[in-house]
Amino acid sequence: MLTLEIMQRRWPHGDQHVPGLLEGIVATHDQVFRKYGIITDNDQLSRRTVAHAMGQFSEECGCGLELLENMNYSKEGLLRVFPKHFTVSLAERCQHNPKIIACIAYGGRMGNKPPPSLDGYNRRGTGLSQLTGEALWQECQDKLKARGLDIDIMSNPGLLLDPNYTLEIAVCDYVDVCGCLPHAQADDTLGETKALNGGVNGLDERKHQIMLWKHDLGVL
């Protein structure tokens, strides 16, 4: 269903930071999508569901260009994105320091230990689905193992960026951890986004990306 031509059209710079990323997605997609119920015997439903998953991943990872969450925020960006975690004075001191920003924004929650632990930085959004936080990383690893993929993303986070595994890790997060599949099958972008993102960040762009994927995949 996914061809290299489609991937290069939708993610034209997708191999820029991770060489072979697009080829890896194309090579593994059929087995992975069938394994997690995204591709079924219903061709049109399958194409629509694939369009939703890939549209969501497109927004989450910037079409392959942002596989590691960019925490290089200005003061204004910190106050807009993380208003619960930064005061004006703290934002002024921390702006444009990604490691400190991530540790403050994500430390002490989502299973991460608080600063001075580097959990917030080490478990910042990673991969196609931007898997974030120690607890979700561990849950995803457990779900992967239950599905027969016995890899250790906790001690080897580079696996999330490995073209051989990056799609399955993201799909496991999307289907088994976040529960997006029923929403995608129902063409419910809002519910799908809330399940994956925890809110509605980037909803308009998600809708746009899903529409583009539907067009390329021939969704009626």
C-alpha positions as CSV (number, residue, x, y, z in Angstrom):
1,M,0.0,0.0,0.0
2,L,2.8,2.4,0.9
3,T,5.3,2.8,-1.9
4,L,8.6,4.7,-1.9
5,E,7.0,7.1,-4.4
6,I,4.2,8.0,-2.0
7,M,6.6,8.3,0.9
8,Q,8.9,10.6,-1.0
9,R,6.0,12.8,-2.1
10,R,4.5,13.0,1.4
11,W,7.8,13.2,3.3
12,P,10.2,14.7,0.7
13,H,13.0,15.2,3.3
14,G,12.2,12.2,5.4
15,D,15.7,10.6,5.0
16,Q,17.6,13.8,5.9
17,H,18.2,13.0,9.5
18,V,17.7,9.2,9.5
19,P,19.1,7.7,6.3
20,G,16.9,4.9,5.0
21,L,13.9,6.0,7.1
22,L,11.5,6.0,4.1
23,E,12.8,2.7,2.8
24,G,12.4,1.1,6.2
25,I,8.8,2.3,6.5
26,V,8.0,0.9,3.0
27,A,9.7,-2.4,3.7
28,T,8.0,-3.0,7.1
29,H,4.6,-1.4,6.6
30,D,2.5,-4.3,5.3
31,Q,3.6,-6.7,8.0
32,V,3.3,-4.1,10.8
33,F,0.0,-2.7,9.7
34,R,-1.5,-6.2,9.4
35,K,-0.1,-7.2,12.8
36,Y,-1.8,-4.3,14.5
37,G,-5.1,-4.5,12.7
38,I,-4.6,-1.3,10.6
39,I,-4.8,-3.3,7.4
40,T,-7.7,-5.7,7.3
41,D,-9.6,-7.6,4.6
42,N,-11.7,-4.4,3.9
43,D,-9.5,-2.5,1.4
44,Q,-11.2,0.9,1.7
45,L,-11.3,0.8,5.5
46,S,-7.7,-0.2,5.5
47,R,-6.7,2.6,3.2
48,R,-8.6,5.1,5.3
49,T,-7.0,3.8,8.6
50,V,-3.5,3.9,7.1
51,A,-4.2,7.5,6.0
52,H,-5.2,8.4,9.5
53,A,-2.1,6.8,11.1
54,M,0.3,8.3,8.6
55,G,-1.4,11.7,8.8
56,Q,-1.0,11.7,12.5
57,F,2.6,10.6,12.3
58,S,3.2,13.3,9.7
59,E,2.1,16.0,12.1
60,E,3.9,14.5,15.1
61,C,7.3,14.1,13.5
62,G,7.2,16.9,10.9
63,C,7.1,14.4,8.0
64,G,10.2,12.7,9.3
65,L,12.2,15.8,10.0
66,E,11.6,16.0,13.8
67,L,12.1,12.5,15.1
68,L,13.5,14.0,18.3
69,E,11.4,16.6,20.0
70,N,12.9,20.1,19.6
71,M,12.9,21.7,23.0
72,N,14.7,24.9,21.8
73,Y,12.0,27.3,23.0
74,S,12.1,31.0,23.4
75,K,10.7,32.6,26.5
76,E,7.4,33.3,24.7
77,G,7.3,29.8,23.4
78,L,7.8,28.3,26.9
79,L,5.0,30.4,28.4
80,R,2.7,29.4,25.5
81,V,3.4,25.7,25.4
82,F,4.3,25.0,29.1
83,P,2.5,27.7,31.1
84,K,2.1,25.4,34.1
85,H,5.8,24.7,34.3
86,F,7.5,28.1,33.6
87,T,7.1,31.5,35.2
88,V,8.2,34.5,33.3
89,S,11.5,34.7,35.2
90,L,12.2,31.0,34.8
91,A,11.4,31.1,31.1
92,E,13.8,34.0,30.7
93,R,16.6,32.0,32.4
94,C,15.9,28.7,30.5
95,Q,15.0,29.8,27.0
96,H,17.0,28.2,24.2
97,N,18.5,25.6,26.6
98,P,16.8,22.4,25.4
99,K,18.2,20.0,28.0
100,I,17.1,22.2,31.0
101,I,13.8,23.0,29.4
102,A,13.0,19.3,28.8
103,C,14.0,18.4,32.4
104,I,11.7,21.1,33.8
105,A,8.8,20.5,31.4
106,Y,8.8,16.7,31.7
107,G,10.6,16.0,34.9
108,G,8.6,14.6,37.8
109,R,5.7,13.5,35.7
110,M,4.8,10.8,33.1
111,G,7.0,8.4,35.0
112,N,10.1,10.6,34.8
113,K,12.1,11.4,37.9
114,P,12.4,15.2,38.7
115,P,15.5,17.3,38.1
116,P,18.4,16.9,38.4
117,S,17.5,13.6,36.7
118,L,17.8,13.9,32.9
119,D,14.7,11.7,32.4
120,G,12.7,14.6,31.0
121,Y,15.3,15.2,28.3
122,N,16.1,11.5,27.6
123,R,12.5,10.6,27.3
124,R,11.3,13.6,25.4
125,G,9.2,13.0,22.3
126,T,10.9,10.5,20.1
127,G,10.1,8.6,16.9
128,L,7.2,8.9,14.4
129,S,4.6,9.2,17.2
130,Q,6.7,11.3,19.5
131,L,6.6,8.8,22.3
132,T,7.1,10.8,25.5
133,G,7.8,10.0,29.2
134,E,9.4,7.0,31.0
135,A,6.0,5.4,31.8
136,L,4.8,5.4,28.2
137,W,8.2,4.2,26.9
138,Q,8.0,1.3,29.3
139,E,4.4,0.5,28.5
140,C,5.2,0.6,24.8
141,Q,8.2,-1.8,25.3
142,D,5.9,-4.2,27.2
143,K,3.3,-4.0,24.4
144,L,5.9,-4.6,21.8
145,K,7.1,-7.7,23.7
146,A,3.6,-9.0,24.0
147,R,3.3,-8.6,20.2
148,G,6.4,-10.7,19.7
149,L,9.1,-8.0,19.2
150,D,11.5,-8.4,22.1
151,I,13.6,-5.2,21.9
152,D,14.8,-2.9,24.7
153,I,14.0,0.7,23.9
154,M,14.6,1.7,27.5
155,S,18.3,1.0,27.4
156,N,18.7,1.5,23.6
157,P,16.5,4.5,22.7
158,G,18.2,4.7,19.3
159,L,15.9,1.8,18.3
160,L,13.1,4.4,18.0
161,L,15.0,5.9,15.1
162,D,16.1,2.6,13.5
163,P,14.4,2.3,10.1
164,N,13.9,-1.5,10.9
165,Y,11.8,-0.7,14.0
166,T,10.6,2.9,14.0
167,L,7.3,2.2,12.2
168,E,6.3,-0.7,14.5
169,I,7.2,1.2,17.6
170,A,5.1,4.1,16.5
171,V,2.2,1.9,15.5
172,C,2.4,0.0,18.8
173,D,2.1,3.4,20.6
174,Y,-0.7,4.5,18.3
175,V,-2.7,1.2,18.6
176,D,-1.9,-0.5,21.8
177,V,-0.8,2.3,24.1
178,C,-3.0,5.2,23.0
179,G,-6.0,3.3,21.6
180,C,-6.3,5.3,18.4
181,L,-7.4,2.5,16.1
182,P,-11.2,2.6,16.7
183,H,-11.1,6.4,16.1
184,A,-9.2,6.1,12.9
185,Q,-11.6,3.4,11.6
186,A,-14.5,5.6,12.4
187,D,-12.8,8.6,10.6
188,D,-12.9,10.4,13.9
189,T,-9.8,12.7,13.8
190,L,-10.7,14.6,16.9
191,G,-11.0,11.5,19.1
192,E,-7.9,10.0,17.5
193,T,-5.9,13.2,18.2
194,K,-7.0,13.4,21.8
195,A,-6.1,9.7,22.3
196,L,-2.6,10.2,20.8
197,N,-1.7,13.7,21.8
198,G,-3.6,14.0,25.1
199,G,-5.2,17.2,23.7
200,V,-5.8,18.8,20.3
201,N,-2.4,20.3,19.5
202,G,-2.0,20.7,15.8
203,L,-5.5,19.5,15.0
204,D,-5.9,21.5,11.8
205,E,-2.5,20.3,10.5
206,R,-3.5,16.7,11.4
207,K,-6.7,17.0,9.4
208,H,-4.7,18.4,6.5
209,Q,-2.2,15.7,6.5
210,I,-4.8,13.0,6.7
211,M,-6.6,14.5,3.7
212,L,-3.3,14.4,1.7
213,W,-2.7,10.8,2.7
214,K,-6.3,9.9,1.8
215,H,-5.8,11.4,-1.7
216,D,-2.5,9.5,-2.3
217,L,-4.0,6.2,-1.0
218,G,-7.1,6.5,-3.1
219,V,-9.6,6.7,-0.2
220,L,-13.1,7.1,-1.7
